[in-house]
């Protein structure tokens, strides 16, 4: 935990933030007491309403502990952390379910003990989970839950709170099969519903921190004025269901005795397991959502895992007192910031206010009409429904909105955890359908659109130009699973069965593929079988190790339809296919020595000029693996390859070398860097693939040529420009095609 909080509090008490901080703490404290009272009234209704005071005391105890721990040690100055409303509706449903079990005759005292045990256990388990999530830094995994599912069960929480408010106000449960009974007590819940709607409307329209306390106090005052003018007594109001039974004076909170745990029927926890799991799930996701919201509200980054550990410790300390699960309260945490009093005093004042109320202020709570308490519960529920249903309708897709309504439907008619599970399943189905619409084939080109990076003689290029349609290249991307593999199969089969005839080679580039599922592997096997039928060979390139293992396990590489071995990259696969086509056309693809004079005569046309140019060249021999050119050398060198081949590589960010060109006899290496202005040196590394000979033009020799034989230098520059332009034009054609396909 942080140190220095004592010094920080002393500074706050002497600083300008003391008045707004205390004011914000008092406002939040009043609302906290009201909220804790309302939460207790949701859980303990009907014959259990007599336990509301004790339950309120337990929640106030939790408010003291949780507000103090997080108020003192959180990274967010002015944060207010309290027991939350999320579990209340779930626990109320659990208690109602227990009371209706076949053969159940549980007394109110047993049901109360059962509820307290649920509160203690759920809070303690939540504390452990919060702490472990923070300790093991697992928050990111919880955030993988689809947003519509989160919205759905938060909306379902709001719906249950909305329903629970009727039990608070009229001691009558909201049930679609018993709406007539609810209509008979409309006079008890209608004022609360009006109060809830007014509060919701005003809170959405205005953000002043005093509005909520003002509305609550106004409603209480209006009720008692009306009661006075009608001449009715408080006892009559209690008898008619407008007020709760008086709590008496003294302390609200009583330590949870051991007898409570002994009185509880622990065998019933089997029936309560789904409800308990729901509470834990909602608590974990809600605290993460609240922390995300507070980061935005406070406009700062926080250590979420540290806050989770603090929330875990706070809940473990509050659990023995019978509290509900507690964590950062978003709306109350912004009070101090809005009032320019964002300091640790806010949380301390809230804790002190809760402490005084639970020890000496019990009598004051009986003045709250039941419709105000129930109206606050309904307001919270309607707020959830507005945020996660109404807003979602305009901001989410119809599929996501359908998931939210599906969760609400299942929660209402089956159960909460079942509703969440339905939402997760629906989200998965929606994801599969949506993701399957993404074509895993990112690029489709044939040999007419692009060629390998091998410098080939004119006769080789001419032979390949008429055979380009015999090579089909597909660049795949993403995760290929059962649904998307169907489209891949259909696209390849369409190419294999085209009227002009199937290609001889299909190159499948896996560079951007993150993985395959089992169905996708079987889809590739189907492609292989179809290729075998039509006489096409598959060339696989850039296959990750994991996918390579999957293919070997399925014996995909066995047989005549797949070329072995797997190629390092698409360029190597393309070179192999081109060499095969050249051999089929009766052309030997292997490079043949081209004397430098034969090459230069094509450039200068006259032997005398060739001899002049040759006088500026230096002859060098290289062996396989020799570095012919490399970055970092200040001297600029231009190599004319006479015999052998040199591969040009660029270093990738991952440390791998990427071949951008294979230069053979008649090629020039280093043209771009040789003619660039400034002392830039070589741009890429050239490594000899075989033994060979090259003739080198240095920058010093070229400067001498420009001075002694300017016409020769000019002719050479003109040729070099044409040489580079041809290569650039070819690259631009390929780039233009790629850009069109990416649109």
C-alpha positions in Angstrom: 0.0 0.0 0.0 1.0 3.6 -0.4 2.7 5.4 2.3 2.4 9.0 3.3 -1.3 9.2 3.6 -1.1 10.6 7.1 1.0 13.5 5.8 -1.4 13.9 2.9 -4.4 14.2 5.1 -2.7 16.8 7.3 -1.9 18.8 4.2 -5.5 18.5 3.0 -6.8 19.8 6.4 -4.7 22.9 6.0 -5.3 23.4 2.3 -7.9 25.0 0.2 -9.6 21.6 -0.5 -10.8 21.1 3.1 -14.2 22.8 2.8 -15.2 21.3 -0.6 -13.8 17.9 0.4 -15.8 17.8 3.6 -18.9 19.1 1.8 -18.6 16.4 -0.8 -18.0 13.8 1.8 -21.2 14.8 3.8 -23.3 14.8 0.6 -21.9 11.4 -0.3 -22.5 10.2 3.2 -26.2 11.1 3.2 -26.6 9.4 -0.1 -24.7 6.4 1.2 -26.9 5.9 4.2 -30.0 6.2 2.0 -28.6 3.7 -0.5 -27.6 1.2 2.1 -31.1 1.4 3.6 -32.6 0.8 0.2 -30.4 -2.2 -0.6 -31.4 -3.8 2.7 -35.1 -3.2 2.0 -34.7 -4.9 -1.4 -33.2 -8.1 0.2 -35.5 -8.3 3.3 -39.1 -7.8 2.3 -42.4 -9.1 3.6 -42.0 -11.1 6.8 -38.2 -10.3 6.7 -38.7 -6.5 6.7 -38.0 -6.5 10.5 -34.4 -7.4 9.7 -33.8 -4.3 7.6 -32.2 -2.3 10.5 -29.7 -5.0 11.2 -28.9 -5.5 7.5 -28.5 -1.7 7.1 -26.1 -1.7 10.0 -24.1 -4.5 8.3 -23.9 -2.5 5.0 -22.9 0.6 6.9 -20.1 -1.4 8.5 -19.0 -2.4 5.1 -19.2 1.3 4.0 -16.9 2.3 6.9 -14.3 -0.3 6.0 -14.4 -0.2 2.2 -14.6 3.6 2.1 -11.7 4.0 4.5 -9.3 1.5 2.8 -9.8 2.7 -0.7 -10.2 6.4 0.3 -6.8 6.3 2.0 -4.8 4.1 -0.3 -6.3 4.4 -3.8 -4.4 6.2 -6.6 -7.6 8.2 -7.2 -7.8 11.1 -4.7 -11.5 11.6 -3.7 -12.7 8.2 -4.6 -15.7 6.8 -2.7 -16.0 3.0 -2.4 -19.0 1.4 -0.9 -21.1 -1.8 -0.9 -22.8 -2.1 -4.3 -26.3 -2.6 -5.4 -25.5 -5.3 -8.0 -25.8 -8.3 -5.5 -29.0 -7.1 -3.9 -31.5 -8.3 -6.5 -29.7 -11.6 -6.9 -29.7 -12.3 -3.1 -33.4 -11.3 -2.9 -34.2 -13.8 -5.6 -32.1 -16.4 -3.9 -33.9 -15.9 -0.6 -37.3 -16.0 -2.3 -36.3 -19.2 -4.0 -35.2 -20.8 -0.8 -38.5 -19.9 0.9 -40.4 -21.6 -1.9 -38.4 -24.8 -2.1 -40.7 -27.9 -2.0 -41.1 -29.0 1.6 -39.4 -25.9 2.8 -40.6 -24.4 6.1 -37.7 -22.1 6.9 -38.5 -19.5 9.6 -37.7 -15.8 9.1 -34.7 -16.2 11.5 -33.3 -19.0 9.4 -33.9 -17.1 6.1 -32.1 -14.1 7.6 -29.2 -16.2 8.7 -29.1 -17.7 5.2 -29.0 -14.3 3.7 -26.2 -13.1 6.0 -24.1 -16.2 5.2 -24.6 -15.5 1.5 -23.5 -11.9 2.0 -20.5 -12.9 4.1 -19.4 -15.7 1.8 -19.9 -13.7 -1.5 -18.1 -10.7 -0.1 -15.2 -12.8 1.2 -14.9 -14.8 -2.1 -15.1 -11.6 -4.1 -12.3 -10.2 -2.0 -10.1 -13.2 -2.7 -10.9 -13.1 -6.5 -10.3 -9.3 -6.7 -6.9 -9.7 -4.9 -5.8 -12.7 -7.1 -6.9 -10.9 -10.3 -4.8 -8.0 -9.2 -1.9 -10.1 -7.9 -1.7 -12.3 -11.0 -2.5 -9.3 -13.4 -5.5 -11.1 -14.9 -7.7 -8.1 -15.5 -7.2 -8.2 -19.3 -8.7 -11.7 -19.5 -11.9 -10.6 -17.8 -12.1 -7.7 -20.3 -12.3 -10.3 -23.1 -16.0 -10.8 -22.3 -18.0 -9.5 -25.3 -19.5 -6.0 -24.7 -23.1 -7.0 -25.5 -22.9 -9.7 -22.8 -21.7 -7.1 -20.3 -24.4 -4.7 -21.3 -27.0 -7.5 -21.2 -26.4 -8.7 -17.6 -26.0 -5.1 -16.4 -29.3 -4.4 -18.0 -30.7 -7.6 -16.3 -29.3 -6.3 -13.0 -31.3 -3.1 -13.6 -34.4 -5.1 -14.4 -34.2 -7.1 -11.2 -33.7 -3.9 -9.2 -36.7 -2.4 -10.9 -38.8 -5.5 -10.0 -37.4 -5.5 -6.5 -38.5 -1.9 -5.9 -42.1 -3.0 -5.8 -41.5 -5.3 -2.9 -39.9 -2.5 -1.0 -42.7 -0.1 -1.7 -45.8 -2.3 -1.5 -44.6 -5.7 -0.1 -45.8 -7.1 -3.4 -43.5 -8.8 -5.9 -43.5 -7.8 -9.5 -44.7 -10.8 -11.5 -46.3 -10.9 -14.9 -48.7 -13.6 -13.7 -49.8 -11.4 -10.7 -50.2 -7.9 -12.2 -53.7 -7.7 -10.8 -52.4 -8.0 -7.3 -49.9 -5.3 -8.0 -52.6 -3.1 -9.3 -54.5 -3.4 -6.1 -51.6 -1.7 -4.2 -50.9 0.9 -6.8 -51.4 3.7 -4.3 -48.3 2.4 -2.5 -45.8 2.1 -5.4 -47.1 4.7 -7.8 -45.6 7.7 -5.8 -42.3 5.9 -5.8 -42.4 5.3 -9.5 -43.1 8.9 -10.1 -40.3 9.9 -7.8 -37.9 7.4 -9.6 -38.9 8.8 -13.1 -38.4 12.4 -11.9 -35.1 11.6 -10.3 -33.9 9.8 -13.5 -35.0 12.7 -15.7 -33.4 15.4 -13.6 -30.2 13.4 -13.1 -29.9 13.0 -16.9 -30.5 16.6 -17.6 -28.5 18.2 -14.8 -25.2 17.3 -13.1 -25.3 19.4 -9.9 -24.1 17.3 -7.0 -26.8 18.7 -4.7 -29.7 17.7 -6.9 -30.0 14.1 -5.6 -29.9 15.0 -1.9 -32.4 17.8 -2.6 -34.8 15.4 -4.3 -34.6 12.9 -1.5 -35.1 15.5 1.3 -37.9 17.1 -0.7 -39.7 13.8 -1.1 -39.4 13.0 2.6 -40.5 16.5 3.6 -43.5 16.4 1.2 -44.6 13.1 2.6 -44.5 14.2 6.2 -46.2 17.5 5.4 -49.0 15.6 3.6 -49.2 13.2 6.5 -49.5 16.1 8.9 -52.2 17.9 6.9 -54.2 14.7 6.5 -54.3 14.4 10.3 -53.0 10.8 10.1 -50.5 9.6 12.7 -47.2 7.8 12.1 -48.7 4.6 13.4 -51.5 4.8 10.9 -48.9 5.4 8.1 -47.0 2.3 9.3 -50.2 0.3 9.4 -51.1 1.3 5.9 -47.7 0.4 4.5 -46.3 3.9 4.0 -43.6 3.7 6.7 -41.3 1.0 8.1 -41.6 -0.1 11.6 -39.5 2.1 14.0 -36.0 0.8 14.5 -35.6 2.1 18.0 -32.7 4.1 19.3 -29.0 3.0 19.5 -26.7 1.2 17.3 -27.8 -0.4 14.0 -24.8 -2.6 13.5 -24.4 -5.8 15.5 -21.5 -8.2 15.0 -22.5 -11.3 13.2 -22.5 -13.9 15.9 -21.4 -17.5 15.4 -25.0 -18.6 16.0 -26.0 -17.0 12.7 -23.6 -19.3 10.8 -24.7 -22.3 12.8 -28.4 -21.5 12.2 -27.9 -21.4 8.4 -28.6 -24.5 6.4 -25.4 -25.1 4.6 -26.9 -27.9 2.5 -29.0 -25.3 0.7 -25.8 -23.8 -0.8 -26.1 -26.4 -3.5 -29.3 -24.7 -4.7 -27.7 -21.3 -4.2 -24.5 -22.0 -6.2 -25.7 -20.4 -9.5 -26.8 -17.3 -7.6 -23.5 -17.1 -5.8 -21.5 -17.6 -9.1 -23.6 -14.8 -10.6 -22.8 -12.4 -7.8 -19.1 -13.1 -8.2 -19.2 -12.7 -11.9 -21.1 -9.5 -11.8 -18.9 -8.1 -9.1 -15.7 -8.8 -11.0 -16.8 -7.3 -14.3 -18.5 -4.4 -12.6 -15.4 -3.3 -10.7 -13.4 -3.4 -13.9 -16.0 -1.4 -15.7 -16.1 1.1 -12.8 -12.3 1.5 -12.9 -12.4 2.1 -16.6 -15.0 4.7 -16.1 -13.1 6.4 -13.3 -10.0 6.6 -15.5 -12.0 8.6 -17.9 -13.7 10.7 -15.2 -10.4 11.6 -13.5 -8.6 11.9 -16.8 -5.6 9.8 -15.7 -4.2 6.3 -16.0 -4.3 4.1 -13.0 -2.8 0.8 -12.1 -5.9 -1.3 -12.4 -4.3 -4.4 -10.8 -3.2 -2.4 -7.7 -6.8 -1.1 -7.3 -8.1 -4.6 -7.6 -5.7 -5.8 -4.8 -6.9 -2.9 -2.6 -10.6 -3.7 -3.3 -9.8 -7.4 -2.5 -8.3 -6.4 0.9 -11.2 -4.1 1.7 -13.8 -6.8 1.0 -11.9 -9.3 3.1 -12.0 -6.9 6.0 -15.6 -6.0 5.5 -16.9 -9.6 5.0 -16.9 -10.6 8.7 -19.3 -7.7 9.5 -21.9 -9.0 7.0 -21.4 -6.4 4.3 -22.2 -6.8 0.6 -19.5 -6.8 -2.0 -18.0 -3.3 -2.3 -15.7 -1.3 -4.6 -15.3 2.0 -6.3 -18.6 4.0 -6.7 -18.5 6.0 -9.9 -21.1 8.6 -9.4 -20.1 9.5 -5.8 -16.4 9.4 -6.6 -16.8 12.4 -8.9 -18.4 14.6 -6.3 -15.2 15.9 -4.8 -13.7 16.5 -8.3 -16.7 18.4 -9.4 -16.6 20.5 -6.2 -12.9 21.1 -6.6 -12.2 19.1 -3.5 -10.6 15.9 -4.8 -8.7 14.7 -1.8 -8.6 11.7 0.5 -10.8 13.6 3.0 -13.8 12.7 0.9 -13.6 9.0 1.5 -12.7 9.6 5.2 -15.7 11.8 5.8 -18.0 9.2 4.1 -16.6 6.5 6.4 -17.0 8.6 9.5 -20.6 9.5 8.5 -21.4 5.8 8.1 -19.8 5.0 11.4 -21.9 7.6 13.3 -25.1 6.5 11.6 -24.6 2.8 12.4 -23.7 3.5 16.0 -26.0 6.3 17.2 -28.3 7.3 14.4 -30.7 4.4 14.0 -33.8 6.4 14.9 -33.4 8.9 12.1 -33.9 6.2 9.4 -37.5 5.4 10.3 -38.6 8.8 8.9 -37.9 7.6 5.3 -41.2 6.6 3.5 -41.1 3.3 1.8 -41.9 4.8 -1.5 -38.7 7.0 -1.3 -36.6 3.9 -0.5 -38.2 1.9 -3.2 -38.2 4.8 -5.6 -34.4 5.1 -5.2 -34.1 1.4 -6.0 -36.3 1.8 -9.0 -34.2 4.9 -10.0 -31.0 2.8 -9.9 -32.7 0.0 -11.9 -34.1 2.4 -14.5 -30.7 4.0 -14.7 -29.1 0.7 -15.6 -31.9 0.0 -18.2 -31.4 3.4 -19.7 -27.6 3.1 -19.9 -27.5 -0.5 -21.2 -30.8 -0.8 -23.2 -31.9 2.6 -24.4 -28.5 3.9 -25.3 -27.4 0.6 -26.7 -30.4 0.7 -29.1 -28.9 3.7 -30.9 -25.2 2.8 -30.5 -25.0 -0.9 -31.1 -25.8 -3.1 -34.1 -29.1 -5.0 -34.1 -27.4 -8.3 -33.5 -25.8 -6.9 -30.3 -29.1 -5.4 -29.2 -30.7 -8.8 -29.8 -28.2 -10.4 -27.4 -29.1 -7.9 -24.7 -32.8 -8.6 -25.0 -32.1 -12.3 -25.1 -30.3 -12.1 -21.8 -33.2 -10.0 -20.3 -35.7 -12.6 -21.5 -33.8 -15.6 -20.1 -33.0 -13.8 -16.8 -36.7 -13.1 -16.4 -38.1 -16.5 -17.2 -35.2 -18.9 -16.4 -32.4 -17.5 -14.3 -29.6 -14.9 -14.1 -26.6 -17.2 -14.7 -28.5 -18.9 -17.5 -29.1 -15.5 -19.1 -25.4 -14.6 -19.0 -24.5 -18.0 -20.5 -27.1 -17.5 -23.2 -25.6 -14.1 -24.0 -22.1 -15.5 -24.2 -23.3 -18.3 -26.5 -25.2 -15.8 -28.7 -22.2 -13.5 -28.8 -20.0 -16.4 -29.9 -22.5 -17.3 -32.7 -22.7 -13.7 -33.8 -19.0 -13.4 -33.9 -18.6 -16.6 -35.9 -21.2 -15.4 -38.4 -19.6 -12.0 -38.7 -16.0 -13.2 -38.8 -16.9 -15.8 -41.5 -17.9 -12.9 -43.8 -14.3 -11.7 -43.8 -12.5 -13.2 -46.8 -9.3 -14.9 -45.6 -7.8 -14.4 -49.0 -6.3 -10.9 -48.8 -4.7 -10.9 -52.3 -5.2 -12.9 -55.5 -2.8 -12.5 -58.4 -1.4 -14.5 -61.2 2.0 -14.7 -62.9 0.9 -11.9 -65.3 0.5 -9.5 -62.5 3.9 -10.0 -60.8 7.0 -12.1 -60.9 9.7 -13.3 -58.6 12.6 -11.0 -57.6 15.0 -12.9 -59.9 16.7 -10.8 -62.6 16.0 -12.9 -65.7 17.3 -12.5 -69.3 15.0 -11.1 -71.9 14.3 -14.5 -73.4 13.3 -15.9 -70.0 10.9 -13.0 -69.4 9.4 -13.4 -72.8 8.8 -17.1 -72.2 7.2 -16.5 -68.8 5.0 -13.7 -70.1 2.9 -16.2 -72.0 2.7 -18.6 -69.1 1.7 -16.2 -66.3 -1.9 -17.5 -66.0 -0.5 -20.9 -65.0 0.6 -19.5 -61.6 -2.1 -18.4 -59.1 -1.0 -16.6 -55.9 -3.2 -16.3 -52.8 -2.1 -14.3 -49.8 -4.1 -15.5 -46.8 -4.6 -13.7 -43.5 -6.2 -13.9 -40.1 -7.3 -17.0 -38.2 -8.8 -19.6 -40.5 -11.6 -21.6 -38.9 -14.4 -23.8 -40.1 -16.6 -21.1 -41.4 -14.0 -19.0 -43.2 -12.3 -22.1 -44.6 -15.4 -22.8 -46.7 -15.0 -19.5 -48.6 -11.3 -20.3 -49.1 -12.2 -23.7 -50.5 -14.9 -22.2 -52.8 -12.5 -19.6 -54.2 -9.7 -22.1 -54.9 -12.1 -24.5 -56.5 -13.5 -21.8 -58.7 -10.0 -21.1 -60.0 -9.3 -24.8 -60.5 -12.4 -25.2 -62.6 -12.3 -22.1 -64.7 -13.1 -22.4 -68.4 -9.6 -21.3 -69.5 -8.1 -24.3 -67.7 -6.7 -24.7 -64.2 -3.4 -23.2 -63.1 -0.5 -25.5 -62.9 0.5 -24.0 -59.5 -1.4 -22.4 -56.6 0.8 -20.6 -54.1 -0.7 -20.3 -50.7 1.1 -17.7 -48.6 0.5 -18.1 -44.9 2.6 -15.1 -43.7 -0.3 -13.3 -42.2 -2.2 -16.3 -40.9 -2.3 -16.5 -37.2 -3.7 -20.0 -36.9 -5.9 -22.8 -38.2 -8.5 -24.9 -36.5 -9.1 -28.5 -37.2 -11.9 -27.8 -39.7 -9.6 -25.4 -41.6 -6.9 -28.1 -41.9 -9.5 -30.5 -43.3 -10.6 -27.8 -45.7 -7.0 -27.6 -47.0 -7.1 -31.4 -47.4 -10.2 -31.0 -49.6 -8.4 -28.3 -51.7 -5.5 -30.7 -52.1 -7.8 -33.5 -53.3 -9.4 -31.1 -55.8 -6.0 -30.0 -57.0 -4.9 -33.6 -57.5 -8.0 -34.2 -59.6 -7.2 -31.4 -62.1 -3.4 -31.8 -62.0 -2.6 -28.6 -60.1 0.3 -28.5 -57.6 0.1 -26.5 -54.3 3.0 -24.5 -53.1 3.0 -23.4 -49.4 5.0 -20.4 -48.3 5.8 -18.7 -45.0 4.1 -21.4 -42.9 4.4 -20.8 -39.1 5.8 -23.7 -37.1 2.5 -24.4 -35.4 0.6 -24.7 -38.7 3.4 -26.7 -40.2 3.0 -29.2 -37.4 -0.8 -29.4 -37.9 -0.3 -30.1 -41.6 2.3 -32.8 -41.0 -0.1 -34.5 -38.5 -2.7 -34.6 -41.2 -0.2 -35.9 -43.7 -1.1 -32.9 -45.9 2.3 -32.8 -47.5 2.2 -36.4 -48.7 1.4 -37.1 -52.3 1.9 -35.4 -55.6 -0.4 -32.4 -55.2 1.8 -30.5 -52.7 5.3 -29.3 -53.5 7.9 -30.2 -50.9 9.6 -28.7 -49.0 7.5 -25.8 -47.7 9.0 -22.5 -49.1 10.6 -19.9 -46.9 8.5 -17.1 -48.5 6.3 -16.4 -51.5 9.2 -15.2 -53.6 11.0 -18.5 -53.3 7.9 -20.4 -54.2 7.3 -18.1 -57.2 10.9 -18.6 -58.4 10.5 -22.4 -58.2 7.3 -22.3 -60.2 8.8 -20.0 -62.8 11.9 -22.2 -63.2 9.5 -25.2 -63.7 7.6 -23.4 -66.4 10.8 -22.4 -68.2 12.1 -26.0 -68.2 8.7 -27.1 -69.5 9.1 -24.5 -72.3 12.5 -25.9 -73.1 14.5 -23.1 -71.5 17.2 -23.7 -69.0 16.5 -21.4 -66.0 20.0 -21.7 -64.5 22.0 -18.5 -65.0 24.7 -18.5 -67.7 27.8 -16.4 -67.7 27.5 -13.2 -69.8 30.9 -11.6 -70.6 31.0 -8.0 -69.6 31.9 -6.9 -73.1 28.8 -8.6 -74.6 26.7 -6.7 -72.1 28.4 -3.4 -72.6 28.1 -3.6 -76.4 24.4 -3.5 -76.0 24.7 -0.3 -74.0 27.4 1.6 -75.9 27.0 0.0 -79.4 30.7 0.6 -80.2 33.7 -1.5 -79.1 35.9 1.6 -78.7 33.5 3.1 -76.2 33.2 -0.3 -74.4 37.0 -0.4 -74.1 37.0 3.1 -72.6 34.4 2.2 -70.1 36.1 -1.0 -69.2 39.3 1.0 -68.3 37.4 2.4 -65.3 36.3 -1.0 -64.0 38.0 -3.3 -61.5 37.5 -7.0 -61.7 36.7 -9.0 -58.6 36.1 -12.7 -57.8 33.6 -13.9 -55.2 32.8 -17.3 -53.6 29.5 -18.6 -52.3 28.5 -16.8 -49.1 30.8 -13.8 -49.7 29.4 -10.4 -48.9 29.5 -8.5 -52.1 28.0 -5.2 -50.8 26.8 -4.1 -47.4 25.5 -1.1 -45.6 27.9 1.0 -43.6 30.6 1.3 -46.4 31.0 5.0 -47.2 32.5 4.3 -50.7 29.9 3.8 -53.4 30.3 0.8 -55.5 28.4 -0.4 -58.6 28.8 -4.1 -59.5 28.3 -5.6 -63.0 27.7 -9.3 -62.5 29.4 -11.4 -65.2 29.1 -14.9 -63.7 27.3 -16.3 -60.7 24.3 -14.9 -58.7 24.1 -12.4 -55.8 21.0 -12.1 -53.6 20.1 -8.7 -52.2 18.6 -8.7 -48.7 16.9 -6.1 -46.5 17.0 -6.7 -42.7 13.5 -7.1 -41.2 12.5 -5.8 -37.8 12.4 -9.4 -36.5 16.0 -9.9 -37.5 15.2 -12.0 -40.5 16.6 -11.2 -43.9 14.1 -10.6 -46.7 15.3 -11.2 -50.3 14.3 -8.3 -52.5 16.3 -9.4 -55.6 18.4 -12.1 -57.1 21.0 -10.6 -59.5 22.6 -12.8 -62.1 24.8 -12.4 -65.2 24.1 -9.1 -66.9 22.6 -7.5 -63.8 23.9 -4.4 -62.0 24.0 -4.3 -58.2 23.9 -1.1 -56.2 22.5 1.3 -58.9 20.2 3.2 -56.6 22.8 3.9 -53.9 25.5 4.7 -56.4 23.6 7.6 -58.0 22.0 9.0 -54.9 23.3 12.4 -53.7 25.2 12.6 -50.4 27.4 10.0 -48.7 24.7 7.4 -48.1 26.6 4.2 -48.9 25.0 0.9 -49.8 21.3 0.5 -48.9 21.1 -3.3 -48.7 23.4 -6.3 -48.2 24.4 -8.5 -51.2 25.5 -12.1 -50.6 26.9 -14.4 -53.2 24.8 -17.5 -53.9 27.6 -19.1 -55.9 31.1 -18.6 -57.1 31.3 -15.8 -59.7 32.9 -12.7 -61.2 31.9 -9.1 -61.1 33.3 -5.8 -62.5 33.2 -2.9 -60.1 32.8 0.8 -60.8 33.8 3.0 -57.8 32.6 6.5 -57.2 36.2 7.8 -57.6 36.5 6.1 -61.0 33.2 7.5 -62.1 34.1 11.0 -61.1 37.3 10.6 -63.2 35.2 9.3 -66.1 32.9 12.3 -66.0 36.0 14.5 -66.2 38.0 12.5 -68.8 35.2 10.9 -70.9 32.0 12.9 -70.3 30.2 11.4 -73.3 30.8 7.9 -72.0 29.7 8.9 -68.5 26.5 10.4 -70.0 25.6 7.3 -72.0 26.2 5.2 -69.0 23.9 7.4 -66.8 21.2 7.2 -69.5 21.4 3.4 -69.5 21.4 3.3 -65.7 18.3 5.5 -65.7 16.5 3.2 -68.2 17.6 0.1 -66.1 16.2 1.5 -62.9 13.0 2.8 -64.6 12.2 -0.6 -66.0 12.5 -2.1 -62.5 10.5 0.7 -61.0 7.7 0.4 -63.6 7.4 -3.3 -62.9 7.2 -2.7 -59.2 4.6 0.1 -59.7 2.4 -2.2 -61.7 2.5 -4.8 -58.9 1.9 -2.1 -56.3 -1.1 -0.6 -58.2 -2.7 -4.1 -58.4 -2.1 -4.7 -54.7 -3.7 -1.3 -53.8 -6.7 -2.0 -56.0 -7.2 -5.4 -54.3 -6.8 -3.8 -50.8 -9.6 -1.3 -51.5 
